[in-house]
Amino acid sequence: MKKLTLSLLTACTVAAPAFAGVTVVTSKEYKQPVVLPPPCFRDQELQLDLFYSYNDARPATNAYFRDGSGGGAGLTYFFARYFGFSVEGNWWNGTQNSSSRTERVRDGHRWVWSEERQEPVKKDKFKNRTRTTTDRSVAHQVTGNFVIRYPVELCNFCFAPYIFGGGGGLFDGDRVGFADVGAGVEWRATEHFGLFADWRWNFTGKAKNDIDTTRAGVRFVF
């Protein structure tokens, strides 16, 4: 018995240094928290647009609206990630106003007998002529649209194609209502700044000729 006890004590003494340098690993390891960058497109955001526009009247000849370059500003509010409402104003030198007046103009001459002079005398002939004057004035366009977008965020490259539709009015002394549909794309450089371009067709019905509008501008996001 004494020999067995002595043998166990000797074995423990020899084995103890072997376990002195072993690192104990627990089941719970610490992980560095991952900080995600802010999204390019938020679920709710307000946008301010400043843009250049080119307005192409269809048809352009013998029509009320004319081609012209212009510009404007707009506000868009996205109440959800994919859906929003926009309102904008666009101005360009694109309406044609015509006015007419009648005037008497010289139309050659004729010979008539003068009783006073007792001989033929030459007299001028006159006729009425209508003169038409065409002036161009600024078109004031106000539009409201429902917007559907699809944000895409690939690493640091963020863009969003979108479609929209709605209507509004054109005011320049005359009032013309219209409906519009269009599509575009936005590139978001930062969370608060982007560039955009879009195209739309404005339907005026039988009231006046139609207009297609191309816009390009900057977008500030709040």
QUIMORA-V409426 format. One line per field, one symbol per residue. ss: DSSP state (~ for helix, > for strand, _ for the rest). burial: # if it has 16 or more other C-alpha atoms within 10 Angstrom, else .. A space follows every 50 residues. Layout:
BEGIN
ss=???
burial=???
END
This chain:
BEGIN
ss=_~~~~~~~~~~~~~~~~~~_________________________>>>>>> >>>>>>>>______>__>>>>>>>>>>>____>>>>>>>>>>>>>>>>>> >>>>>>>>>>>>>>____>>>>>>>>>>>>>>>>>>>>>>>>>>>>>>>> >>>>__>>>>>>>>>>>>>>>___>>>>>>>>>>>>>>>>__>>>>>>>> >>>______>>>>>>>>>>>>_
burial=.......................................###..###### ########.....#####.#########...###############.... ......................................###########. #......###########.#......############.#..######## ####...##############.
END
